[in-house]
Amino acid sequence: SCKVFYSKDPLKIVRAQGQYMFDEKGEKYLDCINNVAHVGHSHPYVIKAATKQMELLNTNSRFLHDNLVQYAQRLTATLPEKLSVCYFVNSGSEANDLALRLARQCRGHQDVITLE
């Protein structure tokens, strides 16, 4: 049930830099589908920040840490006052699952309509 995006001549991507991905033959492709559109692949600032954090602590958000609270405060300070709660998740799938569970809890309905 899991299909490769390209059924004919699939791409084997071996590295990426900025907005580009490179296959095993060195061919360059503009990355329009991965979640890197904001800063690109291998961005030095992101690598430095991630390295600094991993040197301190490398875990998910199920454990309490001051950085989570500080980040939530900085984030909500940029939003309208009604948007004052943050939920940190690992992926779009987790975000969708959480949104569905919150909607079901709030409305008391189990039915869902989706677009394919």
The 8 nearest C-alpha neighbors of each residue, nearest first, counted from 0:
[[1, 2, 3, 4, 6, 5, 115, 9],
 [2, 0, 3, 4, 6, 5, 9, 7],
 [3, 1, 4, 0, 6, 5, 9, 7],
 [2, 4, 5, 6, 1, 9, 10, 7],
 [5, 3, 6, 2, 9, 10, 7, 1],
 [4, 6, 9, 3, 7, 8, 10, 2],
 [5, 7, 3, 9, 4, 8, 2, 10],
 [8, 6, 5, 9, 4, 10, 3, 2],
 [7, 9, 6, 5, 10, 11, 4, 3],
 [10, 8, 5, 7, 6, 11, 3, 4],
 [11, 9, 12, 8, 22, 5, 23, 4],
 [10, 12, 22, 23, 13, 9, 21, 24],
 [11, 13, 22, 21, 10, 14, 23, 20],
 [12, 14, 22, 23, 21, 11, 15, 20],
 [15, 13, 21, 20, 12, 16, 22, 23],
 [14, 16, 20, 19, 40, 21, 17, 41],
 [17, 15, 40, 19, 41, 18, 20, 39],
 [18, 16, 39, 40, 19, 41, 42, 15],
 [17, 19, 39, 30, 29, 16, 40, 20],
 [20, 18, 29, 30, 28, 16, 17, 15],
 [19, 21, 15, 28, 27, 14, 30, 29],
 [22, 20, 27, 26, 14, 25, 12, 15],
 [21, 23, 12, 25, 11, 24, 13, 26],
 [22, 24, 25, 13, 11, 12, 21, 26],
 [25, 23, 22, 26, 21, 11, 27, 13],
 [24, 26, 22, 21, 23, 27, 13, 20],
 [27, 25, 21, 22, 24, 28, 23, 20],
 [26, 28, 21, 20, 19, 25, 22, 29],
 [29, 27, 20, 19, 30, 21, 26, 22],
 [28, 30, 19, 18, 31, 20, 27, 21],
 [31, 29, 19, 18, 32, 28, 20, 33],
 [30, 32, 29, 33, 36, 18, 34, 35],
 [33, 31, 30, 34, 35, 36, 29, 18],
 [34, 32, 35, 31, 30, 36, 39, 40],
 [33, 35, 36, 32, 37, 31, 39, 30],
 [36, 34, 39, 37, 33, 38, 40, 18],
 [35, 37, 39, 38, 34, 18, 33, 31],
 [38, 36, 35, 39, 34, 18, 40, 17],
 [37, 39, 36, 35, 42, 40, 17, 45],
 [40, 38, 17, 35, 18, 36, 42, 37],
 [39, 41, 17, 16, 42, 15, 35, 18],
 [42, 40, 16, 43, 17, 39, 46, 15],
 [41, 43, 45, 40, 44, 39, 46, 38],
 [44, 42, 46, 45, 47, 41, 48, 40],
 [45, 43, 47, 46, 42, 48, 49, 41],
 [46, 44, 48, 42, 47, 43, 49, 41],
 [45, 47, 43, 49, 44, 48, 50, 42],
 [46, 48, 44, 50, 45, 49, 43, 51],
 [49, 47, 45, 51, 50, 46, 44, 52],
 [50, 48, 52, 46, 51, 47, 45, 53],
 [49, 51, 53, 47, 52, 48, 46, 54],
 [50, 52, 48, 54, 49, 53, 47, 55],
 [51, 53, 49, 55, 54, 50, 56, 48],
 [54, 52, 57, 50, 56, 55, 51, 49],
 [53, 55, 51, 52, 56, 50, 57, 49],
 [56, 54, 52, 53, 51, 57, 50, 49],
 [57, 55, 53, 52, 54, 58, 51, 59],
 [56, 58, 53, 52, 55, 59, 54, 49],
 [59, 57, 56, 60, 62, 61, 53, 52],
 [58, 60, 61, 62, 57, 89, 88, 87],
 [59, 61, 62, 87, 58, 63, 88, 67],
 [62, 60, 59, 63, 58, 87, 64, 88],
 [63, 61, 60, 64, 59, 58, 67, 65],
 [64, 62, 61, 65, 60, 67, 68, 66],
 [63, 65, 66, 67, 62, 68, 60, 69],
 [64, 66, 68, 67, 69, 63, 70, 71],
 [67, 65, 69, 68, 64, 70, 71, 63],
 [68, 66, 70, 65, 69, 64, 71, 63],
 [67, 69, 71, 65, 66, 70, 72, 64],
 [70, 68, 66, 72, 71, 67, 65, 73],
 [69, 71, 73, 67, 72, 68, 66, 74],
 [72, 70, 74, 68, 69, 73, 75, 85],
 [73, 71, 69, 75, 70, 74, 76, 68],
 [74, 72, 70, 76, 71, 75, 69, 77],
 [73, 75, 71, 76, 72, 77, 70, 78],
 [74, 76, 78, 77, 72, 83, 73, 71],
 [77, 75, 73, 74, 78, 72, 79, 80],
 [78, 76, 75, 74, 73, 79, 72, 80],
 [79, 77, 75, 76, 82, 80, 74, 83],
 [78, 80, 81, 82, 77, 75, 83, 76],
 [79, 81, 82, 83, 78, 75, 76, 77],
 [82, 80, 79, 83, 78, 84, 75, 76],
 [83, 81, 80, 79, 84, 78, 75, 85],
 [82, 84, 75, 81, 80, 85, 78, 79],
 [85, 83, 82, 86, 75, 71, 81, 72],
 [86, 84, 71, 87, 83, 75, 82, 74],
 [85, 87, 88, 84, 94, 97, 71, 60],
 [88, 86, 85, 60, 89, 94, 67, 71],
 [89, 87, 90, 93, 94, 86, 60, 91],
 [88, 90, 93, 87, 91, 94, 59, 92],
 [91, 89, 93, 92, 88, 94, 95, 87],
 [90, 92, 94, 93, 95, 89, 88, 96],
 [93, 91, 95, 90, 94, 96, 89, 97],
 [92, 94, 96, 90, 91, 95, 88, 97],
 [95, 93, 91, 97, 92, 96, 88, 98],
 [96, 94, 98, 92, 97, 93, 91, 99],
 [95, 97, 93, 99, 94, 98, 92, 100],
 [96, 98, 100, 94, 99, 95, 101, 93],
 [99, 97, 95, 101, 96, 100, 102, 94],
 [98, 100, 102, 96, 97, 101, 95, 103],
 [99, 101, 97, 103, 102, 98, 104, 96],
 [102, 100, 104, 98, 103, 99, 105, 97],
 [103, 101, 105, 99, 104, 100, 106, 98],
 [102, 104, 100, 107, 108, 106, 101, 105],
 [105, 103, 101, 107, 102, 106, 100, 108],
 [104, 106, 102, 103, 107, 101, 108, 100],
 [107, 105, 103, 108, 104, 102, 101, 109],
 [106, 108, 103, 104, 105, 109, 102, 110],
 [109, 107, 103, 106, 110, 104, 102, 105],
 [108, 110, 103, 111, 107, 106, 104, 102],
 [111, 109, 108, 112, 103, 107, 99, 113],
 [112, 110, 113, 109, 99, 108, 103, 102],
 [111, 113, 110, 114, 115, 109, 99, 108],
 [114, 112, 111, 115, 110, 99, 95, 96],
 [113, 115, 112, 111, 95, 110, 99, 92],
 [114, 113, 112, 111, 95, 92, 0, 2]]
